[in-house]
Amino acid sequence: MHITFVKKILATGEPCRKCREVETRLDKSGHMDRIDRILIADEREPESPGAVLARELSVDRAPFFVVENEGVQTVYTVYFKFLKEVLEVDVSSADAAGEILRDNPELDFI
């Protein structure tokens, strides 16, 4: 298995908030060592490696993970889904639902 973590740098030169949060969580949990490659999608450089990969995979949000396993690539844009399905970390439903709602403000609880 090969894992690529793609994080974004905003046009201001600052890392995106969500990317910082995810990277911090990976560091604190000790999972950063499971990441094989980190790419940057820099809004100031359309040909930055992360931006090129995002276009190739039709991904429009950051951060995201690309997991290649036995020649099959799977893209994860939801951090907690990545944790659960790839890193096999027990994730609470509330954490996963909260992330989905934060990432999709058009959604709401029923």
N, C-alpha and C positions, 0 to 999 in steps of 0.2 A: 504494500500500500504506500502511495506517495501523496502527501497532503501539501497543497499550496494555499497560503493565506494571502488574500489580496486586501490591502487597506488603502484608503483614499487620503490624498492631501488636497485640501480646498484651494481655491484660487487665491486666498489670502496667505497661503503658505502654511497654514495650521492643519494638523491632522483632524479628520472628522471626529466628532464627539463619540459616536458609536464605535468607531475603529479603536479609539483610545480605550474605551470601556472594555471591549472584547480583548484587546491585547493585555490589559491589566488583569482581567479574569484568568486568561491563559497563564500569565506569569505566576499569579498568586496560587493557582491550583496545581502548578507544576506540569501543566500540559503543553507548554510552549516547546518543550523538547520533542514533542511528537510532530511538530510542524517541520516539513522538509525544506520549504522554500517560502519566502515572503516577497511579494511583489507590491510595488507602489503604483496606484492609479492617480497620477498627478493631474489635476484639472488644468494646470498651466502648461502641461506637455501632453498633447493628445496621443503622442507615440510612446509614452512611458509604458513599460512592460505590463503593468496592471491594467492600464486603459485599453491596450491592444487586446489583452486576454478577455476583458469584459465585453468588448465589441464582438470578438470571435464567438463568445458563448452567449451573447445577447443578455448579459446581466446588467441591470440598471441600478443596483444598490450596492452599498458597501457597508461593512466589510462582507466578503464572501469567501468561501472555501471551495477548492476543487480537489476532489478525492479521486485518484486514479487507482483502480484495483483490478488487476488481471485484464488490462486494456480497456476497461470501461471507466469513463469519467462521469462523476456525479457532482453537481453544483449544490452547495448549501448556502442559502442567504439568511437562514435563521440559526443563530448561534446555538440555542438550546437543542434544536433538532440535530445539529452537527455533533454536539456533545453526546447526546443519547445514542444516535445511530452509528457514529464513527468511533468516538472515543469510549463508548459504552459506559458513560457516566450516568448515574441515577439523577434524573432531573424532575423537579416537581412540576405538576401541571400548571400551577399558578405562575411559576417563572416562565414557562414556555408561552402560556397565554398572554402574559404581560408583555413579553417581547413582541409577539405578533401584533398586539394592539398598538404598541408604541410605533412599530414599523408601518402600520396601516391605519392612520388616523380616521379613515372613512368607515372603519368598523366600530362597532360598539357592543357592549354586553347586552344580552337579552334579559 
